[in-house]
Amino acid sequence: MSINITMPALSPTMEEGKLAKWHVKEGDSVSSGDVIAEIETDKATMEVEAVDEGKIGKILVAEGTENVKVNAVIAVLLTEGETAANAKAPAAAPAAAPKAEAPKAAPAAAPAAAVASGSAVVAPAAKAPSPTAAANGTRVFASPLAKRLAKDAGIDLSAISGTGPRGRVVKSDVEAAKSGKAPLKAAPAAAPAGAGAATPAGGMSKAQVIALYPEGSYDLVPNDGMRKVVAARLTESKQTIPHFYLTLDCKIDALLEAREKINAAAPLKDGKPVYKLSVNDFIMKAWAAALIKVPTANATWAGDSILYHKHADVAVAVSVPGGLFTPVVRACETKSLRQISEEVKDLAGRARSKKLTPAEYQGGTSSVSNLGMFGIREFAAVINPPHGTILAVGAGEERVYAEKGQIKTGNFMTVTLSCDHRAVDGALGAELLAAFKGLIETPVMMLA
């Protein structure tokens, strides 16, 4: 029996993608784990692996086809003894969704507004729904051949631990379960009647919004995948996370002086300094050190538990056309200012060209969103799930201030901490922000 190869969901938020490249051709034999294609999503280009062995009988979606819906049939895999002539064709040909044509006068997306949100395009909120429902009502990932074998053997797919790509149940898993070599998982309890979560209201519909404006007074530009994900993540964050905000000013004269001295001491290569630290590099280092200094604030809410992280994996908001990425600097507290600077530059560059891997933009324990370079004095960022905090950083500027009855001038920046009140209470958030202020105002303490 032939097996349909479908467009995979490479992330929990993926709805469609571009079939960028085939690594196989019709007639090629493949085994489980072989790379067969490259898929471009709204986030990155990723390789797709075969989940069963067989021969490529028919390729139904050509290279370069855009807007191919998740679960659309893209090729047919022939099983042992089967030929293309007797293979059963898929019920429906995989039609790529028509690509909306943007008006010529389409306005450009504002990167600054995207970063101001502070929300990540990339961190998944929930597990992507699988196309297969098990007998107990749960949904599982499984290859077509594994589904058929499990059905023939009377085995509930949800009771099998998958060893395929991204935990997918494959043929060998079912055979191991049949032979007793792999113990079956206990079936989860069925949800009580009426326990389904209600879908939150999404605001006004497209038709309702359009009806408010005269025809011809606007350009209608369809949202791309990234903008759809940004919208979904912002809505989820504000509807499910109880935010509260703490704001204070940091005096940065000592930081600016330290930065100037460090950059001035940089060795030259081909007449250029081998490194040049930014203020944001100091902010990343100080924020990571503060999270380690106040470990109970380095937290993630996880339903009936809280995760207290051993390292400060700090995500940094990077503006890209139409949205933003939040690549993560792992164990940021262990790295030097120069290492942080080089890593952020590398991650930001690859984020803008969509060359990051999921491991580089998923997870993390907290975020930094810096709009100082746009002249923004202060703002409140939206928490990037599953983080417990995000630090919003405004521009450094010279201000007049009073000290012991004397009028002075100095350089200050305003920072605002957004906290998930489920994991970080007000006093704890204040302690974390005070630790950051101490490090920023006395940068030599970052090295202590």
C-alpha positions as CSV (number, residue, x, y, z in Angstrom):
1,M,0.0,0.0,0.0
2,S,1.5,3.4,-1.0
3,I,2.1,6.0,1.6
4,N,1.3,9.7,1.2
5,I,4.2,12.0,2.2
6,T,2.6,15.2,3.5
7,M,3.8,18.7,4.2
8,P,5.1,18.5,7.8
9,A,4.3,20.9,10.6
10,L,7.9,22.0,11.4
11,S,6.8,24.2,14.3
12,P,3.7,24.5,16.4
13,T,2.7,27.7,14.7
14,M,3.3,26.6,11.1
15,E,0.3,26.6,8.8
16,E,2.0,26.5,5.4
17,G,5.4,26.6,3.9
18,K,7.5,26.7,0.7
19,L,8.9,23.4,-0.7
20,A,12.4,24.9,-1.4
21,K,14.2,21.8,-2.6
22,W,13.9,18.1,-3.2
23,H,16.9,15.9,-2.2
24,V,15.3,12.9,-4.0
25,K,13.8,12.1,-7.3
26,E,11.1,9.7,-8.5
27,G,12.5,6.1,-8.3
28,D,14.9,6.8,-5.4
29,S,14.9,4.5,-2.4
30,V,14.8,6.1,1.0
31,S,15.1,4.9,4.6
32,S,13.8,6.3,7.8
33,G,15.9,9.4,8.7
34,D,17.1,10.2,5.2
35,V,16.8,13.9,4.3
36,I,14.3,14.1,1.4
37,A,13.5,17.8,1.1
38,E,14.0,21.3,2.4
39,I,11.1,23.4,3.6
40,E,11.1,27.1,4.1
41,T,8.8,28.4,6.9
42,D,8.1,31.9,8.2
43,K,11.1,31.3,10.5
44,A,13.8,29.3,8.8
45,T,14.8,26.7,6.2
46,M,14.7,23.2,7.6
47,E,15.4,19.7,6.4
48,V,12.7,17.1,6.2
49,E,13.5,13.4,7.0
50,A,11.7,10.3,5.7
51,V,9.8,8.5,8.4
52,D,9.4,5.2,6.5
53,E,11.5,3.1,4.1
54,G,10.4,2.7,0.5
55,K,10.8,4.1,-3.0
56,I,9.7,7.6,-4.2
57,G,6.9,6.8,-6.6
58,K,5.6,10.3,-7.5
59,I,6.6,13.8,-6.6
60,L,3.4,15.9,-6.6
61,V,4.7,19.4,-5.5
62,A,7.6,20.9,-7.5
63,E,10.6,22.7,-6.0
64,G,9.9,26.3,-5.4
65,T,6.2,25.9,-4.7
66,E,5.1,28.4,-2.1
67,N,2.1,28.4,0.4
68,V,1.9,24.6,0.5
69,K,-0.6,23.9,3.4
70,V,0.5,21.6,6.3
71,N,-0.7,18.0,5.7
72,A,-1.0,18.5,1.9
73,V,0.3,15.5,0.0
74,I,3.6,16.4,-1.6
75,A,4.8,13.0,-2.7
76,V,3.9,9.3,-2.7
77,L,6.1,6.6,-1.2
78,L,5.9,3.1,-2.6
79,T,6.2,0.2,-0.2
80,E,8.0,-3.1,-0.9
81,G,6.7,-4.9,-4.1
82,E,4.7,-1.9,-5.2
83,T,5.1,0.0,-8.5
84,A,4.0,3.4,-9.5
85,A,1.5,1.8,-12.0
86,N,-0.5,0.1,-9.3
87,A,-0.1,2.6,-6.5
88,K,-3.2,4.2,-5.3
89,A,-3.3,7.9,-6.0
90,P,-4.1,10.3,-3.1
91,A,-7.7,11.3,-2.7
92,A,-6.9,15.0,-3.4
93,A,-4.0,16.6,-5.2
94,P,-2.0,18.9,-2.9
95,A,-3.0,22.4,-4.1
96,A,-0.8,25.2,-3.0
97,A,-2.8,28.1,-1.6
98,P,-2.9,30.9,-4.1
99,K,-0.4,33.6,-3.3
100,A,-2.1,36.9,-2.5
101,E,-0.9,39.7,-4.7
102,A,0.2,42.7,-2.7
103,P,-0.8,46.2,-4.0
104,K,2.1,48.1,-5.6
105,A,1.8,50.8,-2.9
106,A,2.0,48.4,0.0
107,P,3.3,50.1,3.1
108,A,6.5,48.7,4.6
109,A,6.3,47.0,7.9
110,A,7.9,48.9,10.8
111,P,10.7,47.0,12.4
112,A,10.7,49.2,15.5
113,A,7.1,48.5,16.2
114,A,7.7,44.8,16.0
115,V,10.6,45.0,18.5
116,A,8.6,47.2,20.8
117,S,6.1,44.3,21.3
118,G,8.9,42.3,22.9
119,S,7.1,39.1,21.8
120,A,8.9,36.4,20.0
121,V,7.9,34.9,16.7
122,V,9.6,31.7,17.5
123,A,9.0,30.3,21.0
124,P,6.2,27.8,20.7
125,A,3.2,28.2,23.0
126,A,1.7,24.7,22.7
127,K,2.2,21.5,20.9
128,A,1.1,21.5,17.3
129,P,-2.0,19.4,16.6
130,S,-1.3,16.1,15.0
131,P,-3.4,14.9,12.0
132,T,-4.2,11.6,13.8
133,A,-6.4,11.0,16.9
134,A,-5.9,8.0,19.0
135,A,-8.6,5.8,20.5
136,N,-8.7,7.7,23.7
137,G,-9.1,11.1,22.0
138,T,-5.5,12.3,22.4
139,R,-3.6,13.3,19.3
140,V,-0.3,11.8,18.3
141,F,2.3,12.1,15.6
142,A,2.8,8.9,13.5
143,S,3.8,7.9,10.1
144,P,1.2,6.4,7.7
145,L,2.7,3.0,7.8
146,A,2.9,3.1,11.6
147,K,-0.8,4.0,11.8
148,R,-1.8,1.1,9.6
149,L,0.3,-1.4,11.5
150,A,-1.0,-0.2,14.9
151,K,-4.6,-0.4,13.6
152,D,-4.0,-4.0,12.4
153,A,-2.5,-5.0,15.7
154,G,-5.2,-3.3,17.8
155,I,-2.6,-1.0,19.5
156,D,-3.5,2.5,20.6
157,L,-1.0,4.9,19.0
158,S,-1.0,7.2,22.1
159,A,0.4,4.3,24.1
160,I,3.6,4.0,22.0
161,S,6.7,6.1,22.6
162,G,7.9,7.5,19.2
163,T,11.5,7.4,18.3
164,G,11.2,9.1,14.9
165,P,11.9,12.8,14.0
166,R,10.4,15.1,16.6
167,G,9.0,12.1,18.6
168,R,7.0,10.7,15.7
169,V,5.8,7.1,16.0
170,V,7.4,5.0,13.1
171,K,7.2,1.4,11.9
172,S,9.9,0.1,14.3
173,D,8.1,1.6,17.3
174,V,4.9,-0.3,16.5
175,E,6.8,-3.6,15.9
176,A,8.7,-3.2,19.2
177,A,5.3,-2.6,20.9
178,K,3.8,-5.7,19.2
179,S,6.8,-7.9,20.3
180,G,6.8,-6.6,23.8
181,K,10.3,-5.1,23.5
182,A,9.0,-1.7,24.2
183,P,6.5,-1.2,27.1
184,L,3.3,0.6,26.3
185,K,2.5,3.9,28.0
186,A,-0.4,4.2,30.4
187,A,-3.4,5.8,28.6
188,P,-4.1,9.3,29.8
189,A,-7.4,9.9,31.5
190,A,-10.2,11.3,29.3
191,A,-11.0,14.9,29.8
192,P,-14.3,15.5,31.6
193,A,-17.3,16.6,29.5
194,G,-17.3,20.3,28.8
195,A,-13.7,20.7,29.8
196,G,-12.6,22.1,26.4
197,A,-11.1,25.5,26.5
198,A,-13.1,28.2,25.0
199,T,-11.5,30.1,22.1
200,P,-10.8,33.7,23.1
201,A,-12.5,36.4,21.1
202,G,-10.3,37.6,18.3
203,G,-11.7,41.1,18.1
204,M,-13.3,42.5,15.0
205,S,-13.5,40.5,11.9
206,K,-11.9,41.5,8.6
207,A,-15.3,42.4,7.1
208,Q,-16.2,44.5,10.2
209,V,-12.9,46.5,10.0
210,I,-13.1,47.1,6.3
211,A,-16.7,48.3,6.6
212,L,-15.5,51.2,8.7
213,Y,-13.4,52.8,5.9
214,P,-14.3,54.1,2.5
215,E,-13.4,51.9,-0.4
216,G,-10.2,53.1,-2.1
217,S,-8.9,54.9,1.1
218,Y,-6.5,52.0,2.0
219,D,-4.3,49.3,0.6
220,L,-5.2,45.8,1.7
221,V,-2.0,43.8,2.3
222,P,-2.4,40.1,3.3
223,N,-0.5,39.1,6.4
224,D,2.5,36.8,5.8
225,G,3.3,33.8,8.1
226,M,5.6,35.8,10.4
227,R,3.0,38.6,11.0
228,K,0.3,36.0,11.7
229,V,2.6,34.3,14.3
230,V,3.5,37.7,15.9
231,A,-0.2,38.5,16.2
232,A,-1.0,35.1,17.7
233,R,1.9,35.2,20.2
234,L,1.0,38.8,21.4
235,T,-2.6,37.8,21.9
236,E,-1.7,34.7,23.8
237,S,0.8,36.4,26.0
238,K,-1.5,39.3,27.0
239,Q,-4.5,37.0,27.5
240,T,-2.8,34.3,29.5
241,I,0.0,36.0,31.4
242,P,-0.8,38.4,34.2
243,H,1.7,41.2,33.5
244,F,2.9,43.8,35.9
245,Y,5.6,46.5,35.3
246,L,8.4,48.0,37.3
247,T,10.4,51.0,36.0
248,L,13.6,52.7,37.2
249,D,16.4,54.9,36.0
250,C,20.0,53.8,35.7
251,K,23.0,56.2,35.7
252,I,25.3,55.0,33.0
253,D,28.3,57.4,33.2
254,A,30.6,54.7,34.6
255,L,29.4,52.2,31.9
256,L,30.0,54.6,29.1
257,E,33.5,55.3,30.5
258,A,34.3,51.6,30.8
259,R,33.0,50.9,27.3
260,E,35.2,53.7,25.9
261,K,38.3,52.4,27.6
262,I,37.7,48.8,26.6
263,N,37.1,49.7,22.9
264,A,40.1,52.0,22.9
265,A,42.3,49.1,24.0
266,A,41.1,46.8,21.3
267,P,43.9,45.5,19.1
268,L,43.9,46.3,15.4
269,K,43.7,44.0,12.4
270,D,44.0,45.4,8.9
271,G,43.7,48.8,10.5
272,K,40.4,48.1,12.2
273,P,39.6,47.2,15.9
274,V,39.0,43.4,16.3
275,Y,36.0,44.2,18.5
276,K,33.7,47.1,19.4
277,L,31.4,46.7,22.4
278,S,28.0,48.2,22.5
279,V,26.0,49.4,25.4
280,N,23.6,46.5,24.7
281,D,26.5,44.1,25.3
282,F,26.8,45.5,28.9
283,I,23.0,45.3,29.4
284,M,23.0,41.6,28.3
285,K,25.8,40.8,30.7
286,A,24.3,42.7,33.6
287,W,20.9,41.2,33.1
288,A,22.3,37.7,33.0
289,A,24.3,38.3,36.2
290,A,21.3,39.8,37.9
291,L,19.2,36.7,37.1
292,I,21.8,34.5,38.7
293,K,22.1,36.8,41.7
294,V,18.4,36.6,42.2
295,P,17.7,33.0,41.2
296,T,14.1,32.8,42.3
297,A,13.3,35.4,39.6
298,N,15.0,33.4,36.9
299,A,11.8,31.4,36.6
300,T,9.3,29.9,34.2
301,W,5.6,29.2,35.1
302,A,4.7,25.6,34.2
303,G,1.1,25.0,35.3
304,D,1.3,23.2,38.6
305,S,5.1,23.9,39.0
306,I,7.7,26.6,38.5
307,L,11.0,26.0,36.8
308,Y,14.0,27.7,38.5
309,H,16.7,27.8,35.9
310,K,20.4,27.1,36.7
311,H,21.7,29.4,33.9
312,A,20.6,32.7,32.5
313,D,19.7,32.0,28.9
314,V,18.9,35.5,27.7
315,A,17.0,36.1,24.4
316,V,17.6,39.4,22.6
317,A,14.9,40.9,20.3
318,V,16.1,41.3,16.7
319,S,14.1,43.3,14.2
320,V,13.5,41.8,10.8
321,P,11.2,43.0,8.0
322,G,7.6,42.2,9.1
323,G,8.4,41.0,12.6
324,L,11.2,39.9,14.9
325,F,13.2,37.0,16.2
326,T,14.5,36.4,19.7
327,P,17.7,34.3,19.4
328,V,19.0,33.1,22.8
329,V,22.5,33.6,24.2
330,R,22.9,30.4,26.3
331,A,24.5,30.6,29.8
332,C,25.0,34.3,29.1
333,E,26.3,34.9,32.7
334,T,29.3,32.7,31.9
335,K,30.5,34.7,28.9
336,S,32.7,37.7,28.6
337,L,31.5,41.0,27.2
338,R,33.4,40.3,24.0
339,Q,31.9,36.8,23.6
340,I,28.4,38.2,24.1
341,S,29.1,40.9,21.6
342,E,30.3,38.4,18.9
343,E,27.5,36.0,19.6
344,V,24.7,38.6,19.4
345,K,26.1,40.0,16.1
346,D,26.2,36.4,14.7
347,L,22.7,35.5,15.8
348,A,21.3,38.8,14.7
349,G,22.8,38.5,11.2
350,R,21.5,35.0,10.7
351,A,18.1,35.9,12.1
352,R,17.7,38.6,9.4
353,S,18.6,36.1,6.7
354,K,16.4,33.4,8.4
355,K,19.3,31.0,8.9
356,L,18.7,30.3,12.6
357,T,18.0,26.8,13.8
358,P,15.1,26.2,16.2
359,A,17.6,25.4,19.0
360,E,18.9,29.0,18.6
361,Y,15.6,30.8,19.0
362,Q,13.5,28.5,21.2
363,G,13.6,28.4,25.0
364,G,15.5,30.9,27.1
365,T,14.7,32.1,30.6
366,S,14.3,35.9,30.0
367,S,14.4,38.5,27.3
368,V,15.9,41.9,26.6
369,S,14.2,44.3,24.2
370,N,16.2,47.5,23.5
371,L,14.7,50.4,21.6
372,G,17.3,52.9,22.7
373,M,18.8,53.1,19.2
374,F,15.4,54.5,18.0
375,G,15.4,57.3,20.6
376,I,12.6,55.7,22.7
377,R,12.8,56.9,26.2
378,E,10.9,54.1,27.9
379,F,8.3,51.4,27.0
380,A,6.7,48.3,28.5
381,A,7.4,45.1,26.5
382,V,5.2,42.1,26.2
383,I,6.5,38.9,27.9
384,N,7.8,36.3,25.5
385,P,6.3,32.9,26.6
386,P,7.5,30.8,28.4
387,H,9.7,33.4,30.0
388,G,8.9,34.9,33.3
389,T,10.3,38.3,32.6
390,I,11.4,40.7,29.9
391,L,13.5,43.9,30.3
392,A,12.6,46.9,28.1
393,V,15.5,49.3,27.6
394,G,15.2,52.9,26.6
395,A,17.7,55.4,25.2
396,G,20.7,56.7,27.1
397,E,20.4,60.5,27.5
398,E,22.0,63.4,29.4
399,R,19.7,64.6,32.2
400,V,19.7,67.2,34.9
401,Y,19.4,65.7,38.5
402,A,19.8,66.8,42.1
403,E,22.3,65.2,44.5
404,K,22.8,66.3,48.1
405,G,21.3,69.7,47.3
406,Q,23.4,70.3,44.2
407,I,22.2,70.4,40.6
408,K,24.3,68.1,38.3
409,T,24.1,66.5,34.9
410,G,24.6,62.8,34.0
411,N,23.7,60.1,31.5
412,F,20.7,58.0,32.4
413,M,18.6,55.3,30.8
414,T,15.2,54.1,31.8
415,V,14.4,50.4,32.0
416,T,11.0,48.7,32.5
417,L,10.7,45.1,33.8
418,S,7.6,43.2,32.7
419,C,6.9,40.2,35.1
420,D,4.7,37.2,35.0
421,H,2.9,37.6,38.3
422,R,2.4,33.9,38.6
423,A,6.1,33.2,38.9
424,V,7.6,36.6,39.9
425,D,5.9,38.7,42.6
426,G,6.3,42.4,43.0
427,A,9.0,42.4,45.7
428,L,11.0,39.8,43.8
429,G,10.8,41.7,40.6
430,A,12.0,44.8,42.4
431,E,14.9,42.9,43.9
432,L,15.9,41.6,40.4
433,L,15.7,45.1,38.9
434,A,17.7,46.6,41.8
435,A,20.4,43.9,41.2
436,F,20.6,44.9,37.5
437,K,20.8,48.6,38.4
438,G,23.7,48.0,40.8
439,L,25.6,46.1,38.1
440,I,24.9,48.7,35.3
441,E,25.9,51.6,37.5
442,T,29.1,49.8,38.8
443,P,30.1,47.8,35.7
444,V,33.3,46.5,37.3
445,M,31.0,44.3,39.5
446,M,30.0,42.3,36.4
447,L,33.5,40.8,36.6
448,A,33.3,39.9,40.3
